[in-house]
């Protein structure tokens, strides 16, 4: 009898994660839905991750890369091996609830027009936990405009399941982008079909100091490169009038993140603001006014309390 073809291919990219990958692997192997294959792509780890997985989890399909290709490259290598009709991704330090695959499959079955399903996640940072609700804002006419003019509502690929058929039209992840390759890929996927939201919290996402998104300088460069990729595509023609606003928003977002993280990099922030002003003076001035109001409230509130005594 021929072995049953898996409906889902689960891809876990890993680089020097021997110390923390076991919970991720266990969360996949404990899924209530059984018809899947698990592919771990070891991105040229130097800590013995691949050997440990081979010895401890012989049921895992292990791909060893000879040189480090980054998260996008590792995921692409995994997708090239995948045999499932659906592909799910899990970061090596995140975990799924036992019904993750079952719930995401049901969402795609209920929405045959959708090429991708996504869900909520629980963000874990030390002892702090909070639910991140991934549902897009209803103020935008479509998800492409949302991704261009606002933040990426899908904050981790650990909450994503995609139809492998859609990859033929969208292509692989852009390996020149180390941080925002997921967002650029979603924009291409949306040319092929819609996304479906699973309104359940099914993933635990671990936040730590090595998260790449904390590199704001690289993030600022890549998000503009992402927009270059999008607007050079002929399919982006209906969104050309949003280009200046999208670039301005991206730069202002970098400034805000830099400020919130307490980074005292005045020159870098000034560069972001000057570039943003060049794209949209009105949008930049509105942002600066709002920033000033927020800052003034922070120091006026304690002053008012002192005067009210």
C-alpha positions as CSV (number, residue, x, y, z in Angstrom):
1,X,0.0,0.0,0.0
2,X,1.3,3.4,-0.9
3,X,1.8,5.8,2.0
4,X,-0.9,8.5,2.4
5,X,0.0,11.9,1.0
6,X,0.0,14.4,3.8
7,X,-2.6,17.2,3.5
8,X,-0.3,19.6,5.4
9,X,3.4,20.2,5.3
10,X,4.7,21.9,8.4
11,X,8.0,23.8,8.0
12,X,10.2,24.9,10.9
13,X,13.3,26.9,10.0
14,X,16.0,26.6,12.7
15,X,19.4,28.2,13.3
16,X,21.3,27.4,16.5
17,X,18.0,26.6,18.4
18,X,19.0,23.3,20.1
19,X,18.3,24.9,23.5
20,X,14.7,25.9,22.7
21,X,13.3,24.0,19.7
22,X,11.9,21.0,21.6
23,X,8.6,22.7,22.7
24,X,8.0,23.7,19.1
25,X,8.5,20.2,17.8
26,X,6.4,18.7,20.6
27,X,3.5,21.2,19.8
28,X,3.4,19.9,16.2
29,X,3.6,16.2,17.2
30,X,0.7,16.7,19.6
31,X,-1.7,18.0,17.0
32,X,-5.2,16.6,16.9
33,X,-5.0,16.5,13.1
34,X,-2.8,13.6,12.1
35,X,-2.3,13.9,8.3
36,X,0.8,16.1,8.1
37,X,4.5,15.9,7.5
38,X,7.0,17.8,9.6
39,X,10.0,19.4,7.8
40,X,12.8,21.0,9.9
41,X,15.3,23.1,7.9
42,X,18.5,23.5,9.8
43,X,20.1,26.7,8.5
44,X,23.7,25.6,8.9
45,X,23.6,25.6,12.7
46,X,26.8,25.3,14.6
47,X,25.4,24.1,17.9
48,X,24.5,20.5,16.9
49,X,20.8,21.2,16.4
50,X,20.6,19.0,13.3
51,X,22.3,16.0,14.9
52,X,20.2,16.3,18.0
53,X,16.9,16.4,16.0
54,X,18.0,13.4,13.9
55,X,18.7,11.4,17.0
56,X,15.7,12.5,19.1
57,X,13.0,12.9,16.5
58,X,13.7,10.3,13.7
59,X,10.1,10.9,12.4
60,X,11.0,14.5,11.4
61,X,12.1,15.1,7.8
62,X,15.3,17.0,8.3
63,X,17.0,19.1,5.7
64,X,20.5,20.3,6.5
65,X,21.7,23.4,4.7
66,X,25.5,23.7,4.1
67,X,25.5,27.5,4.4
68,X,23.2,29.9,6.3
69,X,20.5,31.3,4.1
70,X,18.4,33.2,6.6
71,X,14.7,32.6,7.6
72,X,13.4,33.3,4.1
73,X,15.9,31.0,2.4
74,X,15.3,28.2,4.9
75,X,11.5,28.5,4.4
76,X,11.9,28.4,0.7
77,X,14.1,25.3,0.9
78,X,11.4,23.7,3.1
79,X,8.6,24.6,0.6
80,X,10.6,23.1,-2.2
81,X,10.4,19.7,-0.4
82,X,6.8,20.0,0.8
83,X,4.3,17.6,-0.6
84,X,1.2,18.8,1.1
85,X,-1.7,20.7,-0.4
86,X,-1.4,23.1,2.5
87,X,1.8,24.6,4.0
88,X,2.0,25.8,7.6
89,X,5.0,27.6,9.2
90,X,6.2,27.5,12.8
91,X,9.2,29.5,14.2
92,X,11.5,27.3,16.2
93,X,10.8,29.2,19.5
94,X,7.0,29.3,19.1
95,X,4.4,26.8,19.9
96,X,1.0,25.7,18.6
97,X,-2.1,24.7,20.6
98,X,-3.0,21.1,19.9
99,X,-6.0,22.1,17.6
100,X,-4.0,24.6,15.5
101,X,-3.9,22.5,12.3
102,X,-7.5,21.3,12.6
103,X,-8.8,24.9,13.1
104,X,-6.8,26.4,10.2
105,X,-7.8,23.6,7.8
106,X,-11.5,24.2,8.7
107,X,-11.1,27.9,7.9
108,X,-9.6,27.2,4.4
109,X,-12.3,24.6,3.8
110,X,-15.0,27.1,4.7
111,X,-13.4,29.7,2.4
112,X,-12.3,28.1,-0.9
113,X,-11.6,31.5,-2.4
114,X,-8.9,32.1,0.3
115,X,-5.2,31.3,-0.4
116,X,-4.1,31.8,3.2
117,X,-5.5,31.5,6.7
118,X,-4.2,33.3,9.8
119,X,-5.2,33.4,13.5
120,X,-4.5,35.2,16.8
121,X,-1.5,34.5,19.0
122,X,-0.4,34.9,22.6
123,X,2.7,37.1,22.9
124,X,5.0,35.9,25.7
125,X,7.8,38.0,27.0
126,X,9.3,36.8,30.2
127,X,6.4,36.5,32.7
128,X,4.2,38.9,30.6
129,X,1.5,37.5,28.3
130,X,-1.0,39.3,26.1
131,X,-3.3,38.2,23.3
132,X,-2.6,39.7,19.9
133,X,-5.7,39.9,17.8
134,X,-4.8,39.6,14.1
135,X,-8.1,40.7,12.7
136,X,-7.5,43.5,10.1
137,X,-8.9,47.0,10.6
138,X,-12.2,47.5,8.8
139,X,-11.3,51.0,7.7
140,X,-9.4,49.8,4.6
141,X,-11.2,48.7,1.5
142,X,-8.9,45.7,1.0
143,X,-5.9,43.9,2.6
144,X,-3.4,45.2,0.1
145,X,-4.2,48.8,1.1
146,X,-4.0,47.8,4.8
147,X,-0.5,46.3,4.4
148,X,0.7,49.4,2.5
149,X,-0.7,52.1,4.7
150,X,-0.7,50.4,8.1
151,X,1.2,47.8,10.1
152,X,1.4,44.1,9.2
153,X,-1.6,42.6,11.0
154,X,0.0,39.1,10.6
155,X,2.9,39.6,13.0
156,X,4.4,36.1,12.7
157,X,4.4,33.4,10.1
158,X,3.7,30.9,12.9
159,X,0.0,31.8,12.5
160,X,-0.1,31.2,8.7
161,X,-1.3,28.3,6.6
162,X,-1.2,28.7,2.8
163,X,-2.4,26.7,-0.1
164,X,0.6,25.3,-2.0
165,X,-1.2,25.9,-5.3
166,X,-1.0,29.7,-4.7
167,X,2.8,29.5,-4.6
168,X,2.8,28.9,-8.3
169,X,1.4,32.4,-8.9
170,X,3.1,34.3,-6.0
171,X,6.5,32.7,-6.1
172,X,8.9,32.0,-3.2
173,X,9.8,34.3,-0.4
174,X,12.2,37.2,-1.2
175,X,15.6,36.1,0.3
176,X,17.1,39.6,0.0
177,X,14.7,40.7,2.8
178,X,15.7,39.2,6.2
179,X,13.0,41.0,8.3
180,X,10.0,41.9,6.1
181,X,10.0,39.0,3.6
182,X,6.7,37.8,5.0
183,X,4.9,41.1,4.4
184,X,6.2,41.4,0.9
185,X,5.1,37.8,0.2
186,X,1.6,38.5,1.5
187,X,1.2,41.4,-0.9
188,X,2.0,39.1,-3.8
189,X,-0.3,36.3,-2.5
190,X,-3.2,38.8,-2.3
191,X,-3.0,39.1,-6.1
192,X,-4.0,35.4,-6.2
193,X,-6.9,35.4,-3.7
194,X,-8.2,36.5,-0.3
195,X,-7.0,35.7,3.2
196,X,-9.3,34.1,5.8
197,X,-9.2,34.9,9.5
198,X,-9.5,32.2,12.2
199,X,-10.8,34.0,15.3
200,X,-9.0,31.9,17.8
201,X,-5.8,32.2,19.8
202,X,-3.8,29.2,18.6
203,X,-0.2,30.1,18.8
204,X,2.3,31.2,21.6
205,X,4.8,33.6,20.2
206,X,8.0,34.1,22.2
207,X,9.5,37.6,22.2
208,X,13.2,38.0,23.0
209,X,16.1,40.2,22.5
210,X,17.2,38.5,19.3
211,X,14.0,39.3,17.4
212,X,15.2,40.8,14.1
213,X,12.4,43.4,14.0
214,X,14.3,45.2,16.8
215,X,16.9,46.2,14.2
216,X,15.2,49.5,13.2
217,X,17.9,50.6,10.8
218,X,17.7,47.4,8.8
219,X,13.9,47.4,9.1
220,X,13.7,51.0,7.6
221,X,15.9,49.9,4.6
222,X,13.9,46.7,4.0
223,X,10.5,48.2,4.2
224,X,11.4,50.7,1.5
225,X,12.8,47.9,-0.6
226,X,9.6,46.0,0.0
227,X,7.6,48.9,-1.5
228,X,10.1,49.0,-4.4
229,X,9.2,45.4,-5.1
230,X,5.5,46.0,-4.9
231,X,5.2,49.1,-7.0
232,X,7.5,47.8,-9.8
233,X,5.0,45.0,-10.3
234,X,2.5,45.7,-13.0
235,X,-0.3,44.3,-10.9
236,X,0.1,47.2,-8.4
237,X,-1.2,49.7,-10.9
238,X,-4.5,50.2,-9.0
239,X,-2.5,51.2,-5.9
240,X,0.0,53.6,-7.5
241,X,-1.7,56.7,-5.9
242,X,-0.9,55.2,-2.5
243,X,2.9,55.0,-3.0
244,X,3.9,58.3,-1.3
245,X,1.6,57.7,1.6
246,X,2.9,54.1,2.0
247,X,6.5,55.3,2.0
248,X,5.8,58.1,4.5
249,X,3.9,55.7,6.8
250,X,6.8,53.2,6.8
251,X,9.4,55.9,7.7
252,X,7.2,57.4,10.5
253,X,6.6,53.9,11.9
254,X,10.4,53.4,12.1
255,X,10.6,56.7,14.0
256,X,7.9,55.7,16.4
257,X,9.4,52.3,17.1
258,X,12.8,53.8,17.7
259,X,11.3,56.3,20.1
260,X,9.2,53.7,22.0
261,X,12.3,51.5,22.4
262,X,14.1,54.3,24.0
263,X,16.8,54.5,21.4
264,X,18.6,57.8,21.7
265,X,19.5,58.0,18.0
266,X,18.6,61.6,17.2
267,X,20.4,61.7,13.8
268,X,18.7,58.5,12.6
269,X,15.3,59.7,13.7
270,X,15.8,63.1,12.0
271,X,16.7,61.2,8.7
272,X,13.5,59.2,8.9
273,X,11.4,62.4,9.5
274,X,13.1,64.3,6.7
275,X,12.5,61.5,4.2
276,X,8.9,61.1,5.4
277,X,8.3,64.8,5.0
278,X,9.6,64.6,1.4
279,X,6.9,61.9,0.6
280,X,4.0,63.5,2.4
281,X,4.4,66.8,4.3
282,X,0.8,66.8,5.6
283,X,1.1,63.3,7.0
284,X,4.4,64.0,8.6
285,X,3.2,67.2,10.3
286,X,0.1,65.4,11.6
287,X,2.3,62.7,13.1
288,X,4.6,65.3,14.7
289,X,1.6,67.1,16.2
290,X,0.2,63.9,17.6
291,X,3.7,62.9,19.0
292,X,4.0,66.3,20.7
293,X,0.5,66.0,22.3
294,X,1.3,62.6,23.6
295,X,4.6,63.8,25.0
296,X,3.1,66.9,26.6
297,X,0.5,64.8,28.4
298,X,3.2,62.6,29.9
299,X,4.9,65.5,31.7
300,X,1.8,67.7,32.2
301,X,-0.1,65.0,34.1
302,X,2.3,64.8,37.1
303,X,2.7,68.6,37.1
304,X,-1.1,69.0,37.3
305,X,-1.2,66.5,40.2
306,X,1.4,68.5,42.0
307,X,-0.5,71.8,41.5
308,X,-3.8,70.2,42.5
309,X,-2.6,69.2,46.0
